[in-house]
Amino acid sequence: DRFVGRRRELQSVLRGLRRPVGSGGSSVVELVAVGGWGKTSLAARAADRLDSHDRVVIVGEFNPLVLSSALKAVDPGLAAAFGEAEETLARCRALAGALAQRERPVLVIADDLETNVAGQADNKPELDETSKVARFAPGCRELLDGLAQAFHERGLASRLLVTSRYSTGIDAAQCHKVALDRLSDAAFRQKLTELDARYPAVAVGKWVDD
């Protein structure tokens, strides 16, 4: 069960997900890389290893309404706790309170978060004038910051795992960032060799060689 070329990054993600907040851990783990470099695959592999957590998976649009719907599908009680208060941070704190009473922690996965970034013409997102990070839609921005703060305040085992082309800019004290580099030529060739062995009729390596 090897994950060719990403063992180091996988271990870093798992450390971020497992290390207690009070012992240097972070409430958010962020996977950042350009498109096609394996962020989603790595997040899925890490989630598979974290079988102690229930998963709430959201792909693309990320805001309180979407999170509420995703929570309801996993645990209606969590959705009820998240409620419909006007202030996002208050809702996140209420959710954190419910999670603190829950037997199993939750892993909230926000995949393809760059969908919520403004602009992106020529792969250049709009930047926040103050923080100089990508400008996420207001509902997404407030939810990211609210979950990070609320989970951190409670010292929860529950985590938020984000994949994005752009950094979220969440406070470093609350966020464990893992940046993916391009696979080395050796790792890439090894991956092709394993794919060729697994799917010999497809001749994966030949596609690249040609």
N, C-alpha and C positions, 0 to 999 in steps of 0.2 A: 504494500500500500504506500508507494512513494509518490511524492508530488514533485516531479522533476523540475529543478531550477528554482523552486520557491520554498525550500525547506526552511531557510533562515527567516524569511518573511512570515511563513506560517507559524513558526515558533514565537516570533515577536507578537503576532496577533493574539495567539493563545495566552501568552503572558499578560497582555493587556486585558484580556477578558477575564482571566482567573485571579489576578492579584487583587487582594482586598483594597478598597479605597483608602482605608486607614493605614495601610502599609505601603503607600506609594503607588497604589493602583489608580486607574482613571475610570470615570463613569462612561467615557466615550472612547471607542477605538475607531480611527479614521484610516481608511485605505485610499491612497491617492496615486493616480497614474493616468497617463493618456489612454485613450480608448483602445481596446483590443489587447491590453497587456495582462489581462487575467484577474482583474479586481473581483469580479463577481464569482469566478471559480474559486478564488482563494477564500472569499467570505463564506461561500457554501461549504468548503472543506473545513474551515474553522468551526462553523456552526455544527457540522456533523460530529466533530470532536467534543463539542460542548453539550453533551447529552443531559447534563444536569439542568438545563434551561429549556423552558417552553419558548417557541419562536413566534414572533409577530413580524411578518415579512411585508414590506412595502416597496414597490418598484416604481420609480418615477416621481410623480407628484407627491409632495410631503408637506402636510399641513394638519391642523387639529382635526378637521372633518375626516380626512383620510385615516389618520391614526385612530380616531374613535371607532370607525367602521372596522378596521383591522383588529383592534382590541376586542370588539364585540364577537368577532368570529372565533377568537381563542378563549375568551373568558368574559362573559357579559358583565360580571361584577367589576372588572377593571374598567370597562367602558363606562359603567355607571359612575364609578369613582372619578373618572376623568371629567365627566359631566359636561356642562355647557356654560360655565362661567365665562365672563367677558375677558378676563385677564388670563393670558396663556400660562404665565408662571404659576398662578394660583391653581390652575387645572393640573399642571405638571406636579406640583407639590401634593395635591390630593391623590394623584395616581401613585406617586412615590409612597405615600402613606399606606395605600392599599397593597402595594407590592411588598412593603415591609411586613405585612401580616400574612402574606401568602407563603405556603410551604415551598413551592418551587419558584425560583427567580425567572425572569423573562429576558430574552434577548430580542431587542427590537432591531431589525435590520432595515436600513434605508439604503436601497440599492439605486444606482444611477441618479444620485442626488443632483448632478449637474443639470438635470431637467428643470430644476427650479431656479437656475441662474439667469439673470436678465442679460440681454444682448447676445453675445457669442458670435457676432459677425466675424468671419474669418478666424474662428476659434479664439477670439479675444473677448472675454466676458467684460461686462461693465464692472468697475471696481468701486467699492465703498470709499468715499473721499477721506474718511478718517482712518479706517483700519487697513485700507489698500488691499483687501481680499475681495474675492468675487462677491458681487451683490446678489444675494439670494432673495427670492420673493419674501415680502414681509411675514406672511404666515409661516413659511419655512424657517426663516431666521429666528423668529420668536420661539418656535417650537424646539429648534436645535438648542438654543441657549437655555430654554426653560427645562428641558429634560436633563441637560448636562448639569445644571445647577441643582435641580431637585434631587436627582440620583446621588450627586456628590454630597449634598447636605445630609442625606439619610444614611450614607455609607452603604448603599445597597449592593447586593451581588448582581442585581439586574444591570444590563448594559445596553448601550446604543452602539451598534456597529454600522458605520457609514462607508459607502464606496462612492467616490466622486472623482471627476477629472480635476476639480479645483478644491483647494483646502477650505474647510468650513470656517477657519478663524476662531474656533472655540478656544477659550482660555486654556493655555498649556497645562495648567494644574489639573484640569478636568479631562484632558484629551491625550490619548496615546496615539501618536501619528506614525503610520507605516507607509513610506513612499516606495513604490515598486520601480525598480530599474528594468531596463530592457534585458531579456535573457542573454547570457553570454552565448557565443557561437557553439561552445562545447555543450552547454545545457540544452540549447535548441536542437542540436544534432542528436543528443541523447533522447530527447523527447520524440523526435521523428523516428528514431530506431525502435522505441517502445511502441509507437503507434503502428509502425510497419509490422512489428511482431504480433500485435493484437489484431490488426486488420490487414492481413497479407494480400487479400484480393484488391484492396484499394490502392496500394502502392503510394502511400503518403509521401515518402521521401522523394519519389520520382517527380511528383508535381513540383517540388521545390527545385530539384536539380535541373529540371527542364526550364 
